[in-house]
Amino acid sequence: MKVKVDVELVHLLGKSLSNCERKAAHEYFLALAACNTVVPTVMEMPSSRNVESNAADASHEDLRLIDYQGESPDEQALVTAAAAYGYTLIERTSGYIVIDILGERQRLDVLGLHEFDSVRKRMSVVVRCPDNTVKVLVKGADSSILGIIARTSSDSQAAFIEGHTNDVVRATESHLHEYSSQGLRTLVVAAKNINAEELEQWQHYYDEASTSLTERAGMLRGAASLIECNLNLLGATGIEDKLQDGVPDAIESLRQAGIKVWVLTGDKQETAISIGLSCKLLNSSMQHIIIKGTSKEACQNLLAEAKATYGISRNDRQINFSKRQKSVDTDEGEGIQGRRVSGTTEMHSPLALIIDGTSLVYILESDLEQELFDLATSCKVVLCCRVAPLQKAGIVDLIKSRTNDMTLAIGDGANDVSMIQMADVGVGISGQEGRQAVMASDFAMGQFKFLKRLLLVHGHWNYQRVGYLVLYNFYRNAVFVLMLFWYILYTAYSTTSSLTDWSSVFYSVIYTSLPTIVVGVLDKDLDQKTLLRHPKLYGAGHRQENYNSKLFWLTMTDTLWQSLVLFYGPFFSYKRSTIDIWSLGSLWTIGVVVLVNVHLAMDIQCWTSFTHAATWGSIAVTYACLVILDSIPALPNYWTMFRLAMSVSYWLNILLITCLALLPRFVVKAMNQRFWPSDIQIVREAEILKKESDN
């Protein structure tokens, strides 16, 4: 990793340490190199040499010999940047760290480390320098650091930024705003020297907290608060958080598919907005609703004002406001453009709700959740910034507790674990942020863009297959049972049987099982390229087109008709004949198998060699099994199959049963496709015509 260095800053670091500007820059890079959990692995020990004017080139050479391993790529980037300016982290143990400072190795004793947590939003390390001074080095979010800096200026600060600590703060805030507007992830760096009395007091509480078996986290936060105060502000950092390839296109496709996507991120508001623009979540036509309150009353007023301005009424419906809700570390969604105003619908420009973590503290812990829900579900984009991990989970729970929507959470870091576990389905991105999100998720993938194909292609195919096969399996078993029911009804509930026990068992196990499995695995209603080209086809699942109560009862009605034809067709055909009931049972067995397989064949969208083999092969297997069973003298149906197959009426009955039973289904299906075609049917016809024209 190469870092482009600032030549002026390199020359500044080469000056005498007594220089105020030099001292501030020294502490800044010292904090970047020491305040982290990065573990360096030295591949080849670099030679120590005096590098002042040549510091950048020397550090580049040394850096190639060191492999940095950290909890996050942000920490690795900051340590690499410090090394580029001559502050190279060489060694880290639990008790000390070694830093090569412009060619001179210095050992810093680590007296204590307060790791980053979502409450403090900062981390700090207490080190003893070679000159026996004790420093606390801190880095963290601007909302956390700027509130604990010293408000009285020191001489070094006065010389560094025109004489005032307030000037330093204003300059840093200006830099932070500039960085975040460019989409950079920002951190603030601060430090201070601590005297012996402060050190002793902190050491006492820190040792007690470190060895405590209960409330350890709270005690460590209390110990950190003793020294993380009255800090000297040193500067800020900006780290580019590049989007993976294909993220904007994937999110745009998910939007078109009708999936609602919300952004839940820990970045600053400006950074989140910049990411939203780069992801095509936000555009110039949207009206931004910004909720940024510092108290419960302020948040309540902002929510009420926004609802009144855009005519958003209370949403008491506990139903789907969209058929899918997605929460992602950096994401977006599809919303409602019409708001209900006193019984009418008023059209507005698309709304984008932007809310920060401080506001969510007051909203999620009070009775304002319903107000937020009403406003958020009326917006096309919801962007939550500076949110803690538990607040991400709270947002997901807000949707789960008030709708029947299925929630999908996607994240790539440890701070997304709570959100992933709260959602109905959790997806972990296996990136550079560690494996915590992957280990806590239901599914893992290497890149976000894979979600597009997973949902729009495989998700659509899976819904189409499962929806149809649920109905088909109800039909397949019901038509067989109803056929037996009509026989029992005809025999006045006697104990006689027309089918052998073997035929009853083999019907579900051998005769009709394989076609169901093959179609459930291989059937495709549309080509994958077509599904990716038309994301709106994913909406068929939202509208429950493949499985709903209406389709179920229509299928059961059709099943009732087919079972009547199946039973009474052969019954009336052989009513005046002399064949026995076992011969009629053999005809019913082969008739129901042929019927359900032809029924399945009518609905198969994608024929392959496996599908042909399974569908027509199951009929052949049924005949083979019947021949074997009818050849066993011990069974009551001995030789019935051979006698029946010699007559023309046997084959005509099978043909008549199949045609007459499937005729209503064929007519209804043909009329629907001709007069009321679905989106999928229209696209499928266009796909077929395109293939024919290409050929």
KETI-817444 format. One line per field, with one value per residue (C-alpha): residue in one letter; x negated, y, z. Coordinates in nm, 3 decimals. Example, Ala and Ser with C-alpha at 12.3 -4.5 7.8 and 13.67 -1.06 7.14 Angstrom:
// KETI-817444
residuo <- [a:s];
x <- [-1.230:-1.367];
y <- [-0.450:-0.106];
z <- [0.780:0.714];
***
This chain:
// KETI-817444
residuo <- [m:k:v:k:v:d:v:e:l:v:h:l:l:g:k:s:l:s:n:c:e:r:k:a:a:h:e:y:f:l:a:l:a:a:c:n:t:v:v:p:t:v:m:e:m:p:s:s:r:n:v:e:s:n:a:a:d:a:s:h:e:d:l:r:l:i:d:y:q:g:e:s:p:d:e:q:a:l:v:t:a:a:a:a:y:g:y:t:l:i:e:r:t:s:g:y:i:v:i:d:i:l:g:e:r:q:r:l:d:v:l:g:l:h:e:f:d:s:v:r:k:r:m:s:v:v:v:r:c:p:d:n:t:v:k:v:l:v:k:g:a:d:s:s:i:l:g:i:i:a:r:t:s:s:d:s:q:a:a:f:i:e:g:h:t:n:d:v:v:r:a:t:e:s:h:l:h:e:y:s:s:q:g:l:r:t:l:v:v:a:a:k:n:i:n:a:e:e:l:e:q:w:q:h:y:y:d:e:a:s:t:s:l:t:e:r:a:g:m:l:r:g:a:a:s:l:i:e:c:n:l:n:l:l:g:a:t:g:i:e:d:k:l:q:d:g:v:p:d:a:i:e:s:l:r:q:a:g:i:k:v:w:v:l:t:g:d:k:q:e:t:a:i:s:i:g:l:s:c:k:l:l:n:s:s:m:q:h:i:i:i:k:g:t:s:k:e:a:c:q:n:l:l:a:e:a:k:a:t:y:g:i:s:r:n:d:r:q:i:n:f:s:k:r:q:k:s:v:d:t:d:e:g:e:g:i:q:g:r:r:v:s:g:t:t:e:m:h:s:p:l:a:l:i:i:d:g:t:s:l:v:y:i:l:e:s:d:l:e:q:e:l:f:d:l:a:t:s:c:k:v:v:l:c:c:r:v:a:p:l:q:k:a:g:i:v:d:l:i:k:s:r:t:n:d:m:t:l:a:i:g:d:g:a:n:d:v:s:m:i:q:m:a:d:v:g:v:g:i:s:g:q:e:g:r:q:a:v:m:a:s:d:f:a:m:g:q:f:k:f:l:k:r:l:l:l:v:h:g:h:w:n:y:q:r:v:g:y:l:v:l:y:n:f:y:r:n:a:v:f:v:l:m:l:f:w:y:i:l:y:t:a:y:s:t:t:s:s:l:t:d:w:s:s:v:f:y:s:v:i:y:t:s:l:p:t:i:v:v:g:v:l:d:k:d:l:d:q:k:t:l:l:r:h:p:k:l:y:g:a:g:h:r:q:e:n:y:n:s:k:l:f:w:l:t:m:t:d:t:l:w:q:s:l:v:l:f:y:g:p:f:f:s:y:k:r:s:t:i:d:i:w:s:l:g:s:l:w:t:i:g:v:v:v:l:v:n:v:h:l:a:m:d:i:q:c:w:t:s:f:t:h:a:a:t:w:g:s:i:a:v:t:y:a:c:l:v:i:l:d:s:i:p:a:l:p:n:y:w:t:m:f:r:l:a:m:s:v:s:y:w:l:n:i:l:l:i:t:c:l:a:l:l:p:r:f:v:v:k:a:m:n:q:r:f:w:p:s:d:i:q:i:v:r:e:a:e:i:l:k:k:e:s:d:n];
x <- [0.000:-0.154:-0.066:-0.116:-0.283:-0.277:-0.630:-0.570:-0.452:-0.753:-0.985:-0.791:-0.842:-1.214:-1.243:-1.333:-1.081:-1.075:-0.889:-0.517:-0.391:-0.640:-0.526:-0.158:-0.237:-0.456:-0.178:0.071:-0.130:-0.230:0.141:0.207:-0.077:-0.006:0.369:0.490:0.493:0.291:0.034:-0.275:-0.462:-0.816:-0.915:-1.276:-1.408:-1.484:-1.816:-1.809:-1.931:-1.898:-1.624:-1.515:-1.481:-1.444:-1.192:-0.910:-1.118:-1.277:-0.943:-0.808:-1.099:-1.051:-0.675:-0.721:-0.888:-0.603:-0.264:0.005:0.297:0.583:0.947:1.053:0.903:0.947:0.690:0.453:0.489:0.410:0.105:-0.016:0.029:-0.172:-0.446:-0.457:-0.553:-0.822:-0.623:-0.643:-0.489:-0.749:-0.637:-0.336:-0.298:-0.057:-0.306:-0.479:-0.501:-0.802:-0.775:-1.043:-1.023:-1.219:-1.482:-1.505:-1.332:-1.143:-0.980:-0.651:-0.525:-0.150:0.007:0.363:0.586:0.953:1.091:1.354:1.716:2.048:2.125:1.805:1.743:1.371:1.063:0.762:0.423:0.209:-0.163:-0.484:-0.735:-1.115:-1.143:-0.918:-0.619:-0.279:-0.042:0.312:0.371:0.734:0.913:1.283:1.594:1.616:1.940:1.750:1.412:1.513:1.716:1.422:1.145:0.987:1.152:0.849:0.573:0.214:-0.093:-0.144:0.212:0.190:-0.109:0.039:0.382:0.384:0.390:0.722:0.852:1.182:1.002:0.860:1.208:1.358:1.079:1.114:1.493:1.446:1.209:1.449:1.735:1.518:1.407:1.757:1.899:1.653:1.782:1.479:1.503:1.375:1.207:1.077:0.739:0.655:0.400:0.278:0.009:0.127:-0.046:-0.134:0.182:0.413:0.217:0.240:0.614:0.678:0.448:0.641:0.981:0.842:0.685:1.003:1.220:0.988:1.011:1.381:1.610:1.930:2.013:1.667:1.762:1.928:1.635:1.389:1.595:1.584:1.207:1.173:1.378:1.118:0.849:1.051:1.123:0.966:0.783:0.572:0.722:0.459:0.648:0.878:0.846:1.043:1.047:1.192:1.447:1.476:1.792:1.756:1.801:2.163:2.318:2.507:2.642:2.745:2.929:3.103:3.223:3.348:3.540:3.705:3.793:4.002:3.767:3.750:3.395:3.291:2.943:2.822:2.468:2.236:2.087:2.149:2.458:2.263:2.075:2.399:2.558:2.254:2.268:2.640:2.577:2.301:2.528:2.812:3.022:3.066:3.125:3.193:3.570:3.606:3.709:3.494:3.654:3.378:3.449:3.163:3.288:3.108:3.406:3.728:3.935:3.724:3.755:4.129:4.168:3.955:4.154:4.488:4.377:4.263:4.588:4.796:4.593:4.628:4.973:4.872:5.146:5.114:5.060:5.246:5.244:5.042:4.992:4.723:4.623:4.399:4.345:3.981:3.781:3.406:3.161:2.806:2.495:2.514:2.844:3.174:3.534:3.860:4.131:4.475:4.521:4.880:4.969:5.316:5.457:5.807:5.926:5.760:5.430:5.193:4.889:4.552:4.196:4.024:3.921:3.588:3.578:3.237:3.212:2.913:2.832:2.884:3.244:3.299:3.193:3.492:3.730:3.667:3.673:4.001:4.352:4.234:4.173:4.513:4.446:4.115:4.281:4.549:4.293:4.037:4.285:4.402:4.052:3.877:3.538:3.458:3.103:2.999:2.652:2.431:2.630:2.496:2.522:2.815:2.996:2.961:3.132:3.397:3.481:3.522:3.742:3.950:4.055:4.089:4.316:4.552:4.578:4.587:4.293:3.993:3.679:3.339:3.029:2.694:2.368:1.996:1.863:1.894:2.117:2.378:2.413:2.707:2.895:2.827:2.947:3.262:3.376:3.570:3.285:2.928:2.661:2.294:2.058:1.720:1.505:1.221:1.415:1.353:1.567:1.801:2.093:2.045:2.039:2.361:2.552:2.778:2.605:2.268:2.147:1.828:1.969:2.286:2.355:2.414:2.735:2.887:2.861:2.946:3.277:3.388:3.293:3.268:3.520:3.774:3.712:3.737:4.065:4.211:4.109:4.212:4.541:4.639:4.516:4.713:5.032:4.928:4.853:5.189:5.349:5.139:5.235:5.590:5.690:5.574:5.748:6.071:6.071:6.061:6.326:6.573:6.514:6.577:6.888:7.011:6.955:7.143:6.828:6.756:6.415:6.354:6.063:5.989:5.616:5.350:5.153:4.843:5.006:5.117:4.764:4.588:4.809:4.628:4.294:4.223:4.497:4.515:4.225:3.942:4.117:4.203:3.839:3.696:3.943:3.888:3.514:3.485:3.797:3.747:4.025:3.786:3.424:3.182:3.086:3.452:3.499:3.192:3.309:3.657:3.622:3.992:4.076:3.962:4.286:4.477:4.369:4.482:4.825:4.836:4.921:4.795:4.952:5.258:5.590:5.775:5.537:5.558:5.937:5.941:5.691:5.904:6.212:6.023:5.902:6.259:6.361:6.061:6.123:6.487:6.380:6.109:6.346:6.667:6.512:6.386:6.679:6.945:6.733:6.711:7.041:7.198:6.879:6.766:6.427:6.358:6.287:5.911:5.897:6.078:5.831:5.538:5.701:5.756:5.393:5.245:5.510:5.428:5.052:5.094:5.333:5.109:4.802:4.980:5.118:4.760:4.642:4.899:4.731:4.363:4.196:3.849:3.818:3.486:3.376:3.404:3.758:3.866:3.705:3.866:4.216:4.261:4.025:4.242:4.535:4.315:4.196:4.557:4.643:4.335:4.430:4.789:4.666:4.443:4.718:4.974:4.732:4.731:4.989:5.025:5.172:5.548:5.481:5.291:5.285:5.547:5.313:5.246:5.616:5.706:5.419:5.544:5.862:5.893:6.137:5.856:5.640:5.939:6.037:5.692:5.706:6.064:5.984:5.683:5.852:6.185:6.028:5.783:6.024:6.154:5.800:5.682:5.969:5.920:5.544:5.580:5.832:5.614:5.310:5.512:5.722:5.561:5.189:4.957:4.635:4.437:4.647:4.600:4.224:4.210:4.386:4.146:3.856:3.983:4.040:3.687:3.538:3.737:3.626:3.262:3.287];
y <- [0.000:0.330:0.660:0.996:1.215:1.592:1.724:2.028:1.809:1.580:1.880:1.997:1.660:1.692:2.010:2.037:1.887:2.214:2.370:2.392:2.291:2.006:1.886:1.883:1.694:1.450:1.366:1.333:1.067:0.905:0.861:0.710:0.461:0.368:0.407:0.091:-0.287:-0.352:-0.631:-0.585:-0.881:-0.791:-0.994:-0.861:-0.625:-0.289:-0.125:0.178:0.493:0.865:0.982:1.340:1.482:1.130:1.013:0.932:0.715:0.530:0.461:0.326:0.084:-0.023:-0.063:-0.328:-0.543:-0.523:-0.690:-0.516:-0.723:-0.537:-0.571:-0.330:-0.192:0.160:0.094:-0.062:0.243:0.486:0.287:0.273:0.650:0.708:0.480:0.678:0.985:0.801:0.673:0.300:0.053:-0.225:-0.443:-0.479:-0.684:-0.665:-0.457:-0.234:-0.120:-0.028:0.257:0.360:0.741:0.883:0.612:0.610:0.322:0.412:0.175:0.293:0.106:0.041:0.111:0.049:0.027:0.124:-0.041:0.117:0.056:0.178:0.380:0.590:0.581:0.622:0.431:0.538:0.408:0.520:0.499:0.590:0.753:0.712:1.053:0.910:1.129:0.959:1.036:0.934:0.908:0.909:0.873:0.845:0.999:1.377:1.370:1.190:1.367:1.731:1.727:1.631:1.859:2.125:2.465:2.654:2.701:2.596:2.765:2.502:2.532:2.910:2.896:2.620:2.766:3.140:3.134:2.971:2.624:2.736:2.817:2.465:2.324:2.539:2.449:2.079:2.091:2.258:1.980:1.715:1.866:1.876:1.514:1.382:1.572:1.377:1.051:0.991:0.817:1.058:1.029:1.291:1.253:1.405:1.358:1.497:1.446:1.315:1.383:1.134:1.201:1.145:0.837:0.687:0.748:0.605:0.306:0.215:0.215:0.051:-0.241:-0.289:-0.285:-0.519:-0.786:-0.743:-1.038:-0.830:-0.504:-0.508:-0.309:-0.034:-0.009:0.015:0.299:0.472:0.434:0.568:0.877:0.973:1.037:1.093:1.454:1.797:1.662:1.862:1.842:1.734:1.692:1.470:1.186:1.100:0.747:0.659:0.381:0.258:0.087:-0.259:-0.294:-0.322:-0.183:0.111:-0.109:-0.378:-0.131:0.030:-0.313:-0.396:-0.067:-0.150:-0.493:-0.326:-0.406:-0.129:-0.062:0.155:0.283:0.218:0.345:0.476:0.744:1.117:1.265:1.420:1.095:0.898:1.141:1.125:0.745:0.764:0.978:0.749:0.446:0.618:0.616:0.992:1.224:1.590:1.541:1.418:1.638:1.579:1.551:1.590:1.483:1.599:1.669:1.700:1.622:1.425:1.740:1.857:1.521:1.514:1.861:1.773:1.453:1.633:1.919:1.680:1.482:1.798:1.947:1.642:1.531:1.199:1.045:0.788:0.436:0.194:-0.090:-0.389:-0.505:-0.489:-0.137:-0.319:-0.687:-0.676:-0.459:-0.452:-0.299:-0.264:-0.098:0.131:0.089:0.227:0.165:0.199:0.397:0.553:0.868:0.936:1.043:1.021:1.362:1.360:1.075:1.199:1.118:1.403:1.355:1.497:1.464:1.156:1.202:1.108:1.081:1.150:1.089:1.072:0.840:1.105:1.152:0.777:0.759:0.975:0.820:0.446:0.476:0.667:0.673:0.835:0.504:0.515:0.869:0.758:0.452:0.667:0.906:0.644:0.422:0.722:0.800:0.657:0.664:0.632:0.712:0.662:0.798:0.790:0.493:0.248:-0.130:-0.167:0.118:-0.068:-0.364:-0.130:0.002:-0.352:-0.439:-0.126:-0.277:-0.635:-0.540:-0.326:-0.510:-0.859:-0.778:-1.005:-0.818:-0.881:-0.727:-0.708:-0.606:-0.665:-0.571:-0.648:-0.345:-0.505:-0.826:-0.701:-0.592:-0.921:-1.126:-0.917:-0.951:-1.248:-1.321:-1.206:-1.186:-1.130:-0.981:-1.152:-0.846:-0.669:-0.591:-0.928:-1.239:-1.137:-1.051:-1.371:-1.589:-1.430:-1.443:-1.699:-1.664:-1.525:-1.387:-1.233:-0.917:-0.713:-0.731:-1.105:-1.021:-0.897:-1.234:-1.419:-1.235:-1.144:-1.473:-1.752:-1.590:-1.562:-1.917:-2.053:-1.874:-1.990:-2.352:-2.368:-2.187:-2.424:-2.741:-2.670:-2.654:-2.952:-3.173:-3.089:-3.179:-3.491:-3.646:-3.512:-3.654:-4.001:-3.985:-3.849:-4.127:-4.380:-4.179:-4.210:-4.586:-4.612:-4.400:-4.626:-4.942:-4.789:-4.767:-5.137:-5.282:-5.391:-5.243:-5.204:-5.128:-5.338:-5.198:-5.196:-4.967:-4.725:-4.704:-4.687:-4.401:-4.138:-4.315:-4.434:-4.354:-3.972:-3.861:-3.824:-3.577:-3.359:-3.348:-3.282:-3.004:-2.852:-2.833:-2.757:-2.574:-2.211:-1.986:-1.722:-1.698:-1.543:-1.264:-1.169:-1.159:-0.939:-0.711:-0.672:-0.647:-0.562:-0.927:-0.996:-0.827:-1.147:-1.275:-0.954:-0.995:-1.366:-1.462:-1.820:-1.917:-1.766:-1.878:-1.819:-2.043:-2.305:-2.333:-2.325:-2.611:-2.805:-2.749:-2.875:-3.170:-3.256:-3.260:-3.468:-3.725:-3.763:-3.818:-4.057:-4.272:-4.264:-4.278:-4.639:-4.726:-4.647:-4.785:-5.130:-5.119:-5.392:-5.593:-5.899:-5.768:-5.784:-5.495:-5.563:-5.515:-5.185:-5.093:-5.151:-4.918:-4.653:-4.679:-4.627:-4.367:-4.144:-4.169:-4.071:-3.791:-3.624:-3.648:-3.495:-3.230:-3.155:-3.153:-2.883:-2.650:-2.724:-2.410:-2.541:-2.884:-3.063:-3.420:-3.481:-3.343:-3.563:-3.870:-3.807:-3.723:-3.991:-4.235:-4.239:-4.362:-4.637:-4.729:-4.746:-4.991:-5.195:-5.211:-5.308:-5.584:-5.719:-5.696:-5.859:-6.144:-6.251:-6.529:-6.453:-6.109:-6.069:-5.869:-6.157:-6.128:-5.848:-5.610:-5.854:-5.918:-5.547:-5.438:-5.672:-5.466:-5.135:-4.998:-5.000:-4.759:-4.550:-4.514:-4.381:-4.132:-4.030:-3.984:-3.765:-3.543:-3.501:-3.439:-3.176:-3.002:-2.736:-2.661:-2.626:-2.391:-2.167:-2.155:-2.071:-1.793:-1.642:-1.636:-1.493:-1.228:-1.169:-1.242:-1.178:-0.979:-1.301:-1.447:-1.136:-1.134:-1.508:-1.470:-1.190:-1.413:-1.696:-1.464:-1.326:-1.675:-1.765:-1.449:-1.514:-1.864];
z <- [0.000:-0.111:0.051:-0.117:0.143:0.188:0.139:0.359:0.644:0.602:0.637:0.942:1.113:1.053:1.262:1.630:1.871:2.065:1.776:1.869:1.527:1.514:1.858:1.757:1.435:1.629:1.876:1.590:1.406:1.733:1.811:1.468:1.514:1.876:1.937:1.765:1.792:1.477:1.505:1.284:1.142:1.037:0.733:0.737:1.000:0.836:0.908:1.137:0.969:0.993:0.755:0.769:0.422:0.282:0.544:0.303:0.073:0.365:0.527:0.199:0.182:0.544:0.495:0.231:0.495:0.746:0.727:0.933:1.062:1.230:1.330:1.055:0.733:0.876:1.147:0.896:0.671:0.954:1.068:0.708:0.673:0.991:0.858:0.535:0.739:0.931:1.231:1.165:1.408:1.443:1.732:1.960:2.277:2.567:2.765:2.512:2.152:1.942:1.691:1.446:1.457:1.164:1.191:1.571:1.747:2.061:2.306:2.458:2.764:2.736:3.075:2.959:2.653:2.633:2.322:2.100:2.202:2.068:2.382:2.401:2.023:2.080:2.191:2.393:2.498:2.791:2.718:2.898:2.665:2.681:2.856:3.134:3.043:3.036:2.751:2.673:2.298:2.180:1.849:1.779:1.629:1.619:1.821:2.094:2.091:2.039:2.358:2.581:2.454:2.673:2.631:2.762:2.508:2.565:2.428:2.161:2.043:2.046:1.814:1.600:1.518:1.563:1.939:2.039:2.106:1.958:1.636:1.632:1.681:1.407:1.166:1.246:1.208:0.871:0.766:0.894:0.696:0.385:0.430:0.496:0.198:-0.015:0.132:0.356:0.693:0.956:1.294:1.534:1.707:2.046:2.323:2.654:2.915:3.252:3.581:3.854:4.056:3.756:3.658:4.006:4.031:3.684:3.744:4.057:3.882:3.568:3.758:3.960:3.646:3.454:3.726:3.798:3.728:3.716:3.540:3.386:3.075:3.277:3.516:3.227:3.076:3.411:3.428:3.073:3.159:3.423:3.163:2.844:2.931:2.875:2.571:2.330:1.982:1.728:1.404:1.200:0.953:0.641:0.503:0.165:0.198:-0.158:-0.270:-0.415:-0.789:-0.893:-0.573:-0.734:-1.011:-0.762:-0.538:-0.833:-0.947:-0.598:-0.594:-0.926:-0.787:-0.518:-0.231:0.026:0.140:0.435:0.515:0.869:0.907:1.173:0.946:0.967:0.803:0.517:0.456:0.455:0.209:-0.016:-0.013:-0.083:-0.390:-0.517:-0.467:-0.656:-0.340:-0.338:-0.632:-0.689:-0.717:-0.357:-0.068:0.240:0.583:0.841:1.200:1.420:1.770:2.101:2.324:2.323:2.278:1.987:1.810:1.871:1.721:1.418:1.351:1.392:1.167:0.893:0.906:0.893:0.606:0.384:0.497:0.650:0.863:1.137:1.007:1.233:0.981:1.090:0.732:0.469:0.363:0.118:0.073:0.170:0.406:0.385:0.633:0.510:0.642:0.335:0.146:0.007:-0.081:-0.269:-0.097:-0.117:-0.322:-0.230:0.123:0.275:0.367:0.518:0.300:-0.019:-0.181:-0.242:-0.462:-0.359:-0.475:-0.334:0.028:0.186:0.565:0.721:1.093:1.326:1.614:1.882:1.770:1.765:2.131:2.227:1.974:2.024:2.404:2.420:2.277:1.952:1.771:1.601:1.477:1.328:1.172:1.006:0.863:0.759:0.575:0.372:0.246:-0.054:0.117:0.486:0.589:0.952:1.030:1.340:1.471:1.726:1.668:1.909:1.734:1.403:1.566:1.707:1.359:1.227:1.525:1.455:1.123:1.247:1.536:1.326:0.995:0.853:0.629:0.608:0.703:0.548:0.709:0.531:0.695:0.675:1.019:1.388:1.439:1.210:1.413:1.624:1.312:1.134:1.430:1.474:1.111:0.977:0.737:0.792:0.523:0.603:0.346:0.367:0.306:0.483:0.801:0.964:0.994:1.276:1.049:0.847:1.159:1.290:0.960:0.798:0.462:0.355:0.024:-0.105:-0.263:-0.235:-0.610:-0.581:-0.397:-0.723:-0.892:-0.572:-0.527:-0.877:-1.043:-0.790:-0.557:-0.840:-0.961:-0.609:-0.540:-0.870:-0.807:-0.443:-0.501:-0.779:-0.610:-0.293:-0.499:-0.712:-0.413:-0.260:-0.594:-0.651:-0.317:-0.303:-0.644:-0.538:-0.201:-0.349:-0.608:-0.322:-0.138:-0.427:-0.429:-0.053:-0.093:-0.374:-0.166:0.128:0.345:0.320:0.395:0.037:-0.158:-0.526:-0.492:-0.335:-0.041:-0.261:-0.516:-0.244:-0.103:-0.438:-0.562:-0.354:-0.317:-0.673:-0.924:-0.888:-0.668:-0.921:-1.158:-0.858:-0.746:-1.092:-1.173:-0.828:-0.896:-1.268:-1.382:-1.490:-1.612:-1.752:-1.858:-1.608:-1.848:-1.881:-1.504:-1.461:-1.742:-1.590:-1.208:-1.170:-1.243:-0.886:-0.782:-0.865:-0.527:-0.358:-0.515:-0.425:-0.782:-0.757:-0.429:-0.260:-0.114:-0.441:-0.635:-0.364:-0.375:-0.756:-0.752:-0.505:-0.722:-1.025:-0.818:-0.724:-1.091:-1.197:-0.921:-1.032:-1.394:-1.282:-1.081:-1.279:-1.628:-1.598:-1.370:-1.630:-1.915:-1.751:-1.564:-1.779:-1.821:-1.624:-1.502:-1.130:-0.894:-0.894:-1.271:-1.230:-0.957:-1.191:-1.445:-1.177:-1.068:-1.411:-1.492:-1.192:-1.260:-1.625:-1.526:-1.265:-1.489:-1.789:-1.552:-1.446:-1.807:-1.891:-1.640:-1.703:-1.838:-1.916:-2.074:-2.040:-2.098:-1.721:-1.715:-2.008:-1.852:-1.512:-1.642:-1.904:-1.735:-1.422:-1.633:-1.776:-1.426:-1.310:-1.587:-1.501:-1.133:-1.215:-1.442:-1.166:-0.901:-1.132:-1.193:-0.828:-0.777:-0.406:-0.474:-0.547:-0.866:-1.028:-1.411:-1.424:-1.604:-1.884:-1.949:-1.953:-2.178:-2.454:-2.504:-2.692:-2.434:-2.173:-2.372:-2.475:-2.109:-2.017:-2.304:-2.217:-1.847:-1.923:-2.181:-2.003:-1.661:-1.789:-2.030:-1.783:-1.669:-2.027:-2.118:-1.812:-1.863:-2.234:-2.163:-1.890:-2.115:-2.403:-2.228:-1.885:-1.925:-1.632:-1.658:-1.655:-1.937:-2.152:-2.100:-2.160:-2.496:-2.590:-2.490:-2.709:-3.006:-2.968:-2.969:-3.279:-3.459:-3.366:-3.507];
***
